[in-house]
Amino acid sequence: MAENETLECITEHERILQEIESTDTACVGPTLRSIYDDQPNAHKRFMEKLDARIRNHDREIEKMCNFHHQGFVDAITELLKVRTDAEKLMGQVTDTNRRLQEAGKEVTVQTEEVICCRIQQRNMATTVEKLQLCLPGTTPDSVYTLCLCRYYAALKTMEQLETVYIPRVSQYRFCQIMAENLPRLREEIKEISMSDLKDFLESIRKHSDKVGETAMRQAQQHKTFNSAVAKQASMGNYTKPVYSLNGRTHTHNGLMMDNSGDEDEADEEILTAQDLVDFSPVYRCLHIYTVLGDRETFENYYRKQRKKQARLVLQPQANMHETVEGYRRYFNQIVGFFVVEDHILHATQGLVTRAFTDELWNMALSKIIAVLRTHSSYCNDPDLVLELKNLIVIFADTLQGYGFPVNRLFDLLFEVRDQYNETLLKKWALVFREIFEMDNYSPIPVETEEEYKLVVSRFPFHDAEIEKQDFPKKLPMSQSVPQIYTQVKEFIYASLKFSESLHRSSTEIDDMLRKSTNLLLTRTLSSCLQNLIRKPHIGLTELVQIIINTTHLEQACRYLEEFITNITNVSPETVHTTRLYGLSTFKDARHAAEGEIYTKLNQKIDEFIQLADYEWGMVESDGRASGYLMDLINFLRSTFQVFTHLPGKVAQTACMSACKHLSTSLMQMLLDTELKQISMGAIQQFNLDVIQCELFASSEPVPGFQGDTLQLAFIDLRQLLDLFMVWDWSTYLADYGQPTSKYLRVNPATALALLEKMKDTSKKNNIFSQFRKNDRDKQKLIETVVRQLRSLVNGMSS
């Protein structure tokens, strides 16, 4: 505050000094009295300022006097000579008058002496008159004006000399010299003015960021103040402030705002562009070039230089996108540039025009949009993109207050919003992955009612049966479900932050929130779920829990709809309201998890099948099922018990898929081309294993199957094995192709392939050796069956 008062005092002293220099001496008294009426020690600081100003003027006078010293000395010397002669003449006149008085006493005065005296008197009067005509051009006032750098006043003085005084005494040589030097002085003044203009342009180039920073800060404060007023007005407790005549009010240049109603900022100094930049060189140069008749040259030079400076200001730093300070400096410089131009536009007449500033702004706006579009694409931090958006809004609001169109900047914000959403999606993808990695994929245990309420407060879970259970109890979903739901809400809040201050309606904000949330659900969360489901370490138990989790998340989507509606106050029944696609997202994830369950279940069955070690040449069976198959059935029983929490159709489909895959794998084992020979004992052993599979299917491992639906998965194996166990070839061949055939599911090619493996080649002792020894007719019958089977196979292929 002390620094502000000191700065204000110095500015006031500067104004007083200028007033003393430019006004009549009669007005100096009241001006000086105001110094003593101000602060206690103000007159001391004014005296120091006055001494410094006097010393400065003395130095300027000394420089100018040294420059014109010789001519001035010559003129004064010549005048002194004339004065000496005049004094001599005056002395002679005095003597003559005395003599005339003496002669008047005498009666006889010669007429010639009287005439001579009259002539001398006339000559003296003429000399005095001519000297008086020369005095305006030879007095120190004009030199003093030039030495004080008051070039405009000097030009006016030279114009007066040239048009009024010099023509009166043009016959004198020194006047001719003065007339010849006037154009040279004008050119010197012109060059000095141009030098001052260059210094001014360099100064505003350095101070533009400070001017822009001040303008943007005040625009932000003004916006904050208006928001607070609007909030208070909506609450009904706002009272319109009464502004005093001394209160600071908003001016056209946008740098002064009324803050008299804010007690905390009442004492803060509100700076204008004129406070931060000294525009006097521009005004002075403009006046000088106008007087010299070369205003157009000055205007063209000023505009050309400002265009160059505009291009420099619009060049961003290479690493601007790394920090928000880089963007802030960039915006400050641009705002400062156009604030100065706006001030010049309103403070001068014709130096710059609205068309010129509009041209500059359109050029700058295209460059700004291209720069922001490029650099914002490099941002991967949503917080930085959000701060960039806030800066763009303040930047646009500030320049809009100066009359510059900024609609294209708000259109650009839609592109920045897309970039912001992309960075948010990337951030939340990491959040979702971490949640899934930390999840234990087991139901949430709750020991007390407080724990239950804590979970329910984070996730909308309602189940009447579970609520009736005593503590401790378990909730069906795992801990990732409330975490995912909470993070989706956090994402909505983060997305909402970008919509603030965009001057958009509630409907548009609601639409933006729903679209960004849909992207989160359908792209980010869906991708994370799909990747999670395909991970190798995710087992059947985890997949079952994932299906349960997605079911509960799907049910919670309507609560997310209500959450967005409560934020935007836009009814979901509105015609153009976008719906959340969470239902399809979680359904797709659930279907993928179900498919993965079927795949992993089949893979597990394949692992057990690979443990099978049949002795295909055994004479008779062991009388009990194979160990690997019993282990497989036990595994399936325990697995399907876990499926009790799944929807009924999912568990039934998984069970049916597993039984079909087991049946197909057993069939492929029998028909394996590498298996060349199978004994009847092996067939019997294989039949025992299939019986266990059928018993498992009939035990209803998963409820909901009607009748023997699950047993039908093994019908192909059962009919094939029955055909070989009973050796009922006559029935098979007789009823083949009939819908009521007992062996309808047995394919001739399958039967032929298996029969070929059991057929004796007469080199090995197998089941057919007894037939050849005991009953050659039966052997012929077998060969007949083989031929008939081949005939059926060939008929099918043709």
Backbone hydrogen bonds, N-H to C=O, Kabsch-Sander energy under -0.5 kcal/mol:
donor,donor_aa,acceptor,acceptor_aa,energy
5,E,1,M,-2.2
6,T,2,A,-2.6
7,L,3,E,-2.4
8,E,4,N,-2.3
9,C,5,E,-2.5
10,I,6,T,-2.6
11,T,7,L,-2.1
12,E,8,E,-2.1
13,H,9,C,-2.5
14,E,10,I,-2.2
15,R,11,T,-2.0
16,I,12,E,-2.1
17,L,13,H,-2.5
18,Q,14,E,-2.1
19,E,15,R,-2.1
20,I,16,I,-2.6
21,E,17,L,-2.3
22,S,18,Q,-1.8
23,T,19,E,-1.8
27,C,24,D,-1.5
28,V,25,T,-1.2
31,T,27,C,-1.2
32,L,28,V,-2.8
33,R,29,G,-2.3
34,S,30,P,-1.5
35,I,31,T,-0.6
35,I,32,L,-1.0
36,Y,32,L,-1.0
37,D,33,R,-1.3
38,D,35,I,-0.9
42,A,39,Q,-1.2
45,R,41,N,-1.6
46,F,42,A,-2.4
47,M,43,H,-2.4
48,E,44,K,-2.2
49,K,45,R,-2.2
50,L,46,F,-3.1
51,D,47,M,-2.8
52,A,48,E,-2.3
53,R,49,K,-2.2
54,I,50,L,-2.8
55,R,51,D,-2.8
56,N,52,A,-2.1
57,H,53,R,-2.7
58,D,54,I,-3.0
59,R,55,R,-2.3
60,E,56,N,-2.2
61,I,57,H,-3.1
62,E,58,D,-2.7
63,K,59,R,-2.3
64,M,60,E,-2.4
65,C,61,I,-3.1
66,N,62,E,-2.3
67,F,63,K,-1.7
68,H,64,M,-2.1
69,H,65,C,-0.5
72,F,68,H,-2.3
73,V,69,H,-3.0
74,D,70,Q,-2.6
75,A,71,G,-2.4
76,I,72,F,-2.7
77,T,73,V,-3.0
78,E,74,D,-2.4
79,L,75,A,-2.4
80,L,76,I,-3.0
81,K,77,T,-2.3
82,V,78,E,-2.1
83,R,79,L,-2.9
84,T,80,L,-2.6
85,D,81,K,-2.4
86,A,82,V,-2.6
87,E,83,R,-3.0
88,K,84,T,-2.7
89,L,85,D,-3.0
90,M,86,A,-3.5
91,G,87,E,-2.8
92,Q,88,K,-2.9
93,V,89,L,-3.2
94,T,90,M,-2.8
95,D,91,G,-2.9
96,T,92,Q,-3.3
97,N,93,V,-3.5
98,R,94,T,-2.7
99,R,95,D,-3.1
100,L,96,T,-3.6
101,Q,97,N,-2.8
102,E,98,R,-2.7
103,A,99,R,-4.5
104,G,100,L,-3.0
105,K,101,Q,-1.0
105,K,102,E,-0.5
106,E,102,E,-0.7
109,V,107,V,-0.8
113,E,110,Q,-0.5
114,V,110,Q,-1.2
115,I,111,T,-2.1
116,C,112,E,-2.0
117,C,113,E,-2.1
118,R,114,V,-2.1
119,I,115,I,-2.0
120,Q,116,C,-2.1
121,Q,117,C,-2.3
122,R,118,R,-2.3
123,N,119,I,-2.3
124,M,120,Q,-2.3
125,A,121,Q,-2.2
126,T,122,R,-2.3
127,T,123,N,-2.4
128,V,124,M,-2.4
129,E,125,A,-2.2
130,K,126,T,-2.3
131,L,127,T,-2.5
132,Q,128,V,-2.2
133,L,129,E,-1.6
134,C,130,K,-1.5
135,L,131,L,-1.2
137,G,134,C,-0.9
138,T,134,C,-0.9
138,T,135,L,-1.0
139,T,135,L,-1.6
142,S,139,T,-0.7
143,V,139,T,-0.6
144,Y,140,P,-2.7
145,T,141,D,-2.3
146,L,142,S,-1.9
147,C,143,V,-2.4
148,L,144,Y,-1.5
149,C,146,L,-1.5
150,R,145,T,-1.5
151,Y,149,C,-1.7
154,A,150,R,-2.4
155,L,151,Y,-2.6
156,K,152,Y,-2.1
157,T,153,A,-2.3
158,M,154,A,-2.8
159,E,155,L,-2.4
160,Q,156,K,-2.1
161,L,157,T,-2.6
162,E,158,M,-2.7
163,T,159,E,-2.1
164,V,160,Q,-2.5
165,Y,160,Q,-1.2
166,I,161,L,-3.0
168,R,165,Y,-1.0
169,V,165,Y,-0.9
169,V,166,I,-0.9
170,S,167,P,-0.7
172,Y,169,V,-2.0
176,Q,172,Y,-1.5
177,I,173,R,-2.1
178,M,174,F,-2.2
179,A,175,C,-2.6
180,E,176,Q,-2.0
181,N,177,I,-1.7
182,L,178,M,-1.2
185,L,181,N,-2.2
186,R,182,L,-2.2
187,E,183,P,-2.2
188,E,184,R,-2.2
189,I,185,L,-2.6
190,K,186,R,-2.3
191,E,187,E,-2.6
192,I,188,E,-2.8
193,S,189,I,-2.4
194,M,190,K,-2.2
195,S,191,E,-2.2
196,D,192,I,-2.2
197,L,193,S,-2.3
198,K,194,M,-2.2
199,D,195,S,-2.2
200,F,196,D,-2.2
201,L,197,L,-2.7
202,E,198,K,-2.2
203,S,199,D,-2.2
204,I,200,F,-2.7
205,R,201,L,-1.5
206,K,202,E,-1.5
207,H,203,S,-2.1
208,S,204,I,-1.0
211,V,207,H,-2.4
212,G,208,S,-2.9
213,E,209,D,-2.5
214,T,210,K,-2.2
215,A,211,V,-2.4
216,M,212,G,-2.7
217,R,213,E,-2.3
218,Q,214,T,-2.3
219,A,215,A,-2.2
220,Q,216,M,-2.2
221,Q,217,R,-2.4
222,H,218,Q,-2.5
223,K,219,A,-2.3
224,T,220,Q,-2.7
225,F,221,Q,-2.6
226,N,222,H,-2.3
227,S,223,K,-2.4
228,A,224,T,-2.4
229,V,225,F,-2.3
230,A,226,N,-2.8
231,K,227,S,-2.5
232,Q,228,A,-2.5
233,A,229,V,-2.6
234,S,230,A,-2.2
235,M,231,K,-1.4
236,G,232,Q,-0.7
236,G,233,A,-0.6
237,N,232,Q,-1.8
243,Y,241,P,-0.6
247,G,244,S,-1.2
251,T,256,M,-1.0
254,G,251,T,-1.6
259,N,257,M,-0.8
262,D,259,N,-1.4
263,E,261,G,-0.8
265,E,262,D,-0.6
266,A,263,E,-0.7
268,E,265,E,-1.0
271,L,269,E,-0.7
276,L,272,T,-1.5
277,V,273,A,-2.3
279,F,277,V,-0.8
282,V,279,F,-0.8
283,Y,279,F,-1.8
284,R,280,S,-3.1
285,C,281,P,-2.7
286,L,282,V,-2.7
287,H,283,Y,-2.4
288,I,284,R,-2.6
289,Y,285,C,-2.9
290,T,286,L,-1.9
291,V,287,H,-2.6
292,L,288,I,-2.4
293,G,290,T,-1.0
294,D,289,Y,-2.9
298,F,294,D,-1.5
299,E,295,R,-2.7
300,N,296,E,-2.5
301,Y,297,T,-2.3
302,Y,298,F,-2.7
303,R,299,E,-2.5
304,K,300,N,-2.3
305,Q,301,Y,-2.4
306,R,302,Y,-2.2
307,K,303,R,-2.0
308,K,304,K,-1.8
309,Q,305,Q,-2.3
310,A,306,R,-2.3
311,R,307,K,-2.0
312,L,308,K,-1.8
313,V,309,Q,-2.6
314,L,310,A,-1.9
315,Q,312,L,-1.1
320,M,317,Q,-1.6
322,E,319,N,-1.6
323,T,320,M,-0.7
327,Y,323,T,-1.0
328,R,324,V,-2.5
329,R,325,E,-2.6
330,Y,326,G,-1.7
331,F,327,Y,-2.6
332,N,328,R,-2.7
333,Q,329,R,-2.1
334,I,330,Y,-1.7
335,V,331,F,-2.9
336,G,332,N,-2.8
337,F,333,Q,-2.1
338,F,334,I,-2.2
339,V,335,V,-2.5
340,V,336,G,-2.0
341,E,337,F,-1.9
342,D,338,F,-2.3
343,H,339,V,-2.2
344,I,340,V,-2.6
345,L,341,E,-2.6
346,H,342,D,-1.9
347,A,343,H,-2.5
348,T,344,I,-1.8
350,G,348,T,-0.8
357,T,353,T,-2.3
358,D,354,R,-2.6
359,E,355,A,-2.1
360,L,356,F,-2.4
361,W,357,T,-2.7
362,N,358,D,-2.7
363,M,359,E,-2.2
364,A,360,L,-2.7
365,L,361,W,-3.4
366,S,362,N,-1.9
367,K,363,M,-1.7
368,I,364,A,-3.1
369,I,365,L,-2.5
370,A,366,S,-2.0
371,V,367,K,-2.5
372,L,368,I,-2.9
373,R,369,I,-2.5
374,T,370,A,-1.9
375,H,371,V,-2.9
376,S,372,L,-2.4
377,S,373,R,-0.8
378,Y,375,H,-1.2
379,C,376,S,-1.2
385,V,381,D,-2.1
386,L,382,P,-2.4
387,E,383,D,-2.3
388,L,384,L,-2.4
389,K,385,V,-2.3
390,N,386,L,-2.3
391,L,387,E,-2.3
392,I,388,L,-2.5
393,V,389,K,-2.4
394,I,390,N,-2.4
395,F,391,L,-3.0
396,A,392,I,-2.9
397,D,393,V,-2.9
398,T,394,I,-2.7
399,L,395,F,-2.1
400,Q,396,A,-2.4
401,G,397,D,-1.6
402,Y,399,L,-0.9
403,G,400,Q,-1.6
404,F,399,L,-2.2
409,L,406,V,-0.7
410,F,406,V,-1.5
411,D,407,N,-2.0
412,L,408,R,-2.0
413,L,409,L,-1.4
414,F,410,F,-0.6
414,F,411,D,-1.1
415,E,411,D,-0.8
415,E,412,L,-0.6
416,V,412,L,-2.3
417,R,413,L,-2.5
418,D,414,F,-1.8
419,Q,415,E,-2.1
420,Y,416,V,-2.9
421,N,417,R,-2.8
422,E,418,D,-2.1
423,T,419,Q,-2.3
424,L,420,Y,-2.5
425,L,421,N,-2.8
426,K,422,E,-2.2
427,K,423,T,-2.3
428,W,424,L,-3.1
429,A,425,L,-1.8
430,L,426,K,-1.5
431,V,427,K,-1.7
432,F,428,W,-2.8
433,R,429,A,-2.3
434,E,430,L,-2.3
435,I,431,V,-2.2
436,F,432,F,-2.7
437,E,433,R,-2.3
438,M,434,E,-2.0
439,D,435,I,-0.9
444,I,475,L,-1.1
444,I,477,M,-1.8
446,V,473,K,-3.0
452,Y,448,T,-1.8
453,K,449,E,-2.7
454,L,450,E,-2.2
455,V,451,E,-2.1
456,V,452,Y,-2.5
457,S,453,K,-2.1
458,R,454,L,-0.9
458,R,455,V,-0.7
459,F,455,V,-1.6
461,F,459,F,-1.9
467,E,463,D,-2.4
468,K,464,A,-1.4
469,Q,465,E,-0.8
469,Q,466,I,-0.8
473,K,446,V,-2.2
475,L,444,I,-2.9
481,V,478,S,-1.4
483,Q,479,Q,-1.1
484,I,480,S,-2.9
485,Y,481,V,-2.5
486,T,482,P,-2.4
487,Q,483,Q,-2.3
488,V,484,I,-2.2
489,K,485,Y,-1.7
490,E,486,T,-2.2
491,F,487,Q,-2.4
492,I,488,V,-1.9
493,Y,489,K,-2.3
494,A,490,E,-2.6
495,S,491,F,-2.8
496,L,492,I,-2.2
497,K,493,Y,-1.5
498,F,494,A,-0.7
498,F,495,S,-0.6
499,S,495,S,-0.7
499,S,496,L,-0.8
500,E,496,L,-0.7
500,E,497,K,-0.8
502,L,499,S,-1.2
509,I,505,S,-2.4
510,D,506,S,-2.7
511,D,507,T,-2.3
512,M,508,E,-2.5
513,L,509,I,-2.6
514,R,510,D,-2.3
515,K,511,D,-2.4
516,S,512,M,-2.5
517,T,513,L,-2.3
518,N,514,R,-2.4
519,L,515,K,-2.1
520,L,516,S,-2.1
521,L,517,T,-2.4
522,T,518,N,-3.3
523,R,519,L,-2.0
524,T,519,L,-1.5
525,L,520,L,-3.4
526,S,521,L,-1.1
527,S,523,R,-1.8
528,C,524,T,-2.5
529,L,525,L,-2.5
530,Q,526,S,-2.6
531,N,527,S,-2.7
532,L,528,C,-2.3
533,I,529,L,-2.6
534,R,530,Q,-1.7
535,K,531,N,-0.5
535,K,532,L,-1.1
538,I,535,K,-1.3
539,G,537,H,-0.7
543,L,539,G,-2.3
544,V,540,L,-2.5
545,Q,541,T,-2.0
546,I,542,E,-2.4
547,I,543,L,-2.2
548,I,544,V,-2.0
549,N,545,Q,-2.8
550,T,546,I,-2.8
551,T,547,I,-1.7
552,H,548,I,-1.8
553,L,549,N,-2.5
554,E,550,T,-2.4
555,Q,551,T,-1.8
556,A,552,H,-1.2
557,C,554,E,-1.2
558,R,555,Q,-0.5
559,Y,556,A,-0.7
560,L,556,A,-1.3
561,E,557,C,-2.0
562,E,558,R,-2.0
563,F,559,Y,-2.2
564,I,560,L,-2.3
565,T,561,E,-2.2
566,N,562,E,-2.5
567,I,563,F,-1.2
568,T,564,I,-2.4
569,N,565,T,-2.5
571,S,569,N,-0.5
574,T,571,S,-1.8
577,T,574,T,-1.3
585,T,581,Y,-1.8
586,F,582,G,-2.7
587,K,583,L,-2.1
588,D,584,S,-2.7
589,A,585,T,-2.2
590,R,586,F,-2.4
591,H,587,K,-2.7
592,A,588,D,-2.5
593,A,589,A,-2.5
594,E,590,R,-2.7
595,G,591,H,-2.8
596,E,592,A,-2.3
597,I,593,A,-2.3
598,Y,594,E,-2.4
599,T,595,G,-2.3
600,K,596,E,-3.2
601,L,597,I,-2.7
602,N,598,Y,-2.2
603,Q,599,T,-2.4
604,K,600,K,-2.4
605,I,601,L,-2.1
606,D,602,N,-2.4
607,E,603,Q,-2.0
608,F,604,K,-1.8
609,I,605,I,-2.6
610,Q,606,D,-2.1
611,L,608,F,-1.3
612,A,609,I,-1.8
616,W,614,Y,-1.1
618,M,615,E,-2.1
630,M,626,S,-1.7
631,D,627,G,-2.4
632,L,628,Y,-2.1
633,I,629,L,-2.5
634,N,630,M,-2.5
635,F,631,D,-2.3
636,L,632,L,-2.3
637,R,633,I,-2.4
638,S,634,N,-2.3
639,T,635,F,-2.4
640,F,636,L,-2.6
641,Q,637,R,-1.3
642,V,638,S,-1.1
642,V,639,T,-0.6
643,F,639,T,-1.0
644,T,641,Q,-1.2
645,H,642,V,-1.1
646,L,643,F,-1.5
650,V,647,P,-0.6
651,A,647,P,-2.0
652,Q,648,G,-2.5
653,T,649,K,-2.7
654,A,650,V,-2.6
655,C,651,A,-2.4
656,M,652,Q,-2.9
657,S,653,T,-2.8
658,A,654,A,-2.3
659,C,655,C,-2.3
660,K,656,M,-2.6
661,H,657,S,-2.4
662,L,658,A,-2.5
663,S,659,C,-2.6
664,T,660,K,-2.8
665,S,661,H,-2.6
666,L,662,L,-2.3
667,M,663,S,-2.2
668,Q,664,T,-2.6
669,M,665,S,-1.8
670,L,666,L,-1.7
671,L,667,M,-2.1
672,D,669,M,-0.7
675,L,672,D,-1.3
676,K,674,E,-0.8
678,I,757,K,-1.4
679,S,616,W,-2.8
681,G,618,M,-0.7
682,A,618,M,-0.6
683,I,679,S,-1.8
684,Q,680,M,-2.3
685,Q,681,G,-2.4
686,F,682,A,-2.8
687,N,683,I,-2.1
688,L,684,Q,-1.8
689,D,685,Q,-1.6
690,V,686,F,-2.1
691,I,687,N,-2.3
692,Q,688,L,-1.7
693,C,689,D,-1.8
694,E,690,V,-2.4
695,L,691,I,-2.5
696,F,692,Q,-2.4
697,A,693,C,-2.3
698,S,694,E,-2.2
699,S,695,L,-1.0
699,S,696,F,-0.6
700,E,697,A,-1.0
705,F,702,V,-0.7
707,G,705,F,-0.6
709,T,706,Q,-1.4
712,L,708,D,-1.2
712,L,709,T,-0.6
713,A,710,L,-1.4
714,F,711,Q,-2.0
715,I,712,L,-1.4
718,R,714,F,-2.8
719,Q,715,I,-2.4
720,L,716,D,-1.9
721,L,717,L,-2.8
722,D,718,R,-2.6
723,L,719,Q,-2.0
724,F,720,L,-1.6
725,M,721,L,-3.1
726,V,722,D,-2.6
727,W,723,L,-1.1
728,D,723,L,-1.1
729,W,727,W,-1.1
732,Y,728,D,-1.7
733,L,729,W,-2.9
734,A,730,S,-2.2
735,D,731,T,-2.7
736,Y,732,Y,-0.7
738,Q,735,D,-2.4
741,S,738,Q,-1.8
744,L,741,S,-1.0
746,V,743,Y,-1.5
747,N,745,R,-0.6
751,A,747,N,-2.6
752,L,748,P,-2.8
753,A,749,A,-2.5
754,L,750,T,-2.3
755,L,751,A,-2.6
756,E,752,L,-2.5
757,K,753,A,-1.3
758,M,754,L,-1.2
759,K,755,L,-1.0
766,N,764,K,-0.9
769,S,766,N,-1.4
770,Q,766,N,-0.5
770,Q,767,I,-0.5
771,F,767,I,-0.6
772,R,768,F,-1.9
773,K,769,S,-1.6
774,N,770,Q,-3.2
775,D,771,F,-2.4
778,K,775,D,-0.5
779,Q,775,D,-1.3
780,K,776,R,-2.0
781,L,777,D,-1.7
782,I,778,K,-2.0
783,E,779,Q,-2.2
784,T,780,K,-2.2
785,V,781,L,-2.3
786,V,782,I,-2.5
787,R,783,E,-2.4
788,Q,784,T,-2.4
789,L,785,V,-2.8
790,R,786,V,-2.6
791,S,787,R,-2.3
792,L,788,Q,-2.3
793,V,789,L,-2.6
794,N,790,R,-3.0
795,G,791,S,-2.2
796,M,792,L,-2.1
797,S,793,V,-2.2
798,S,794,N,-2.2
